[in-house]
């Protein structure tokens, strides 16, 4: 069994990948803080419900056993999309990047990444304990 086949680990991996990509987009914003006409960008936020549904595709399928039951279907996609996200101020040159706001987003993203790695580590420790290989 591969660890990434466990839905929890797959979702944590997807979240960490999203956070890593977001750090790259935020770094581009900071690098272009003095570029005339540059508008800050960010990644479209991940939807937890979509992550849960995509983690279960292929693993389980719902069956409609009575006419009144809801049919199961997966909605949306979990692809990352870069969107324009102008900060609160725009300079006279048309630049819409506020370094302070970008640094707050960078710090928040780092905190979320640390939380995800901690959750991954604890989950792995619990799994090892359950298997009797944690010493």
C-alpha positions in Angstrom: 0.0 0.0 0.0 1.3 3.4 -1.0 0.9 6.2 1.6 -0.5 8.6 -1.0 -3.3 6.1 -1.6 -4.7 7.0 1.8 -7.1 10.0 1.2 -5.9 12.0 4.2 -2.3 11.9 3.0 -3.3 12.7 -0.5 -5.2 15.8 0.7 -2.3 16.9 2.8 0.0 16.5 -0.1 -2.3 18.5 -2.4 -2.6 21.2 0.3 1.2 21.4 0.6 1.6 21.6 -3.1 -0.9 24.4 -3.3 0.9 26.3 -0.5 4.2 25.8 -2.3 2.8 27.2 -5.5 1.2 30.1 -3.6 4.6 31.0 -2.1 6.0 31.2 -5.7 3.2 33.5 -6.8 3.6 35.7 -3.8 7.4 35.9 -4.4 6.6 37.1 -7.9 4.4 39.8 -6.5 7.2 41.0 -4.2 9.7 40.9 -7.0 7.4 43.1 -9.1 6.6 45.6 -6.4 8.1 48.4 -8.4 7.0 47.3 -11.8 4.6 49.9 -13.4 1.2 48.5 -14.1 1.8 45.2 -12.2 -1.2 43.9 -10.3 -0.7 41.4 -7.5 -1.8 37.8 -8.1 -2.7 34.9 -5.9 -3.9 31.3 -6.3 -7.6 30.5 -6.3 -8.3 29.1 -2.8 -8.6 25.3 -2.5 -12.1 24.1 -1.8 -12.1 21.4 1.0 -15.3 19.8 -0.3 -13.8 19.4 -3.8 -10.7 17.9 -2.2 -12.7 15.3 -0.3 -14.8 14.4 -3.3 -11.7 14.0 -5.5 -10.0 11.9 -2.9 -12.9 9.4 -3.1 -13.2 9.2 -6.9 -12.2 5.7 -7.9 -12.2 4.5 -4.3 -15.9 4.3 -3.6 -18.9 4.9 -5.7 -22.4 5.8 -4.5 -25.3 3.8 -5.8 -28.9 5.0 -6.1 -31.0 2.2 -4.6 -34.3 4.1 -4.4 -35.9 6.7 -6.5 -35.8 9.3 -3.7 -32.0 8.9 -3.1 -29.5 11.4 -4.4 -27.2 10.3 -7.2 -23.5 10.7 -6.5 -21.4 12.9 -8.7 -18.1 14.8 -8.3 -18.3 18.5 -8.9 -15.5 20.9 -9.8 -11.8 20.3 -10.3 -8.9 20.8 -8.0 -6.6 22.5 -10.5 -4.7 25.5 -9.3 -5.6 28.8 -11.0 -3.8 32.1 -10.7 -6.2 35.0 -10.2 -5.6 38.8 -10.1 -5.7 39.9 -6.5 -4.9 43.6 -6.3 -3.9 44.9 -2.9 -5.6 47.8 -1.1 -3.5 50.6 -2.8 -2.4 51.4 -6.3 0.6 53.6 -6.9 0.6 56.5 -9.4 2.4 54.1 -11.9 -0.5 51.7 -11.7 1.4 49.1 -9.5 -1.1 47.4 -7.2 1.4 45.6 -4.9 1.7 46.6 -1.2 4.7 44.9 0.3 3.3 44.8 3.8 0.2 42.9 2.6 2.2 40.5 0.6 4.5 39.7 3.5 1.5 39.0 5.7 0.3 36.5 3.0 3.7 35.0 2.9 3.9 34.5 6.6 0.3 33.1 6.7 1.2 30.7 3.9 4.3 29.5 5.8 2.3 29.0 8.9 -0.3 26.9 7.0 2.5 24.9 5.4 4.1 24.2 8.8 0.6 23.1 10.1 0.2 20.7 7.1 3.7 19.2 7.6 2.9 18.8 11.3 -0.4 17.0 10.5 1.4 14.8 8.0 4.1 13.9 10.5 1.6 13.1 13.3 -0.6 11.1 11.0 2.4 9.1 9.8 3.4 8.5 13.4 -0.1 7.2 14.3 0.0 4.9 11.2 3.4 3.5 12.2 2.1 3.0 15.8 -0.9 1.1 14.4 1.4 -1.1 12.3 3.7 -1.7 15.3 6.7 -0.2 13.5 7.1 3.0 15.6 10.0 2.6 18.0 
